Amino acid sequence: MVDRQQNVCAICELPLIYLEATFDHEAGRGMGGGHRNDLIEHEDGSWMNAALHARCNAEKASRRYKWQDGRYLPDERTKP
């Protein structure tokens, strides 16, 4: 995913190296997390999941994100 994202964190968009990268699931824990998919692409080839800095992943917590127009953004369905 780091290569796919051209060495950029999907959330803060700052440079990301392999040693700093953490795997992020679109569906966080507590939101169907027990059934998370570890793939990096959907069947149609669109991106899923992302590489993030550990601090970005911690701040994201269990909120759902998804790839939209080339950006990893909060999933509108999870907003109050």
C-alpha positions, 0 to 999 in steps of 0.5 A: 500500500505504501508503494500504491500511495506513492509513499504518502500517508492516506490521511495527512498526506505527508511522506510515509516510509515503510518503517512508519507505515501501519495498516488501516482497515476502512471498517474500524474495530467495533464497526464490523471489525471482527469481519474486516477484510485485509485486502487492498483492493475491492473485486472491481479493482478500486482501492480499499484500506490504507497505509497510515502513520501510527499517529494518524491511525490512532487519531482516526480510531475506529471511524470508517474511512473510504477511498473517494476520488483518490483521497481517503476520507471519512465515510459519510454514512458514519457521520452523526 
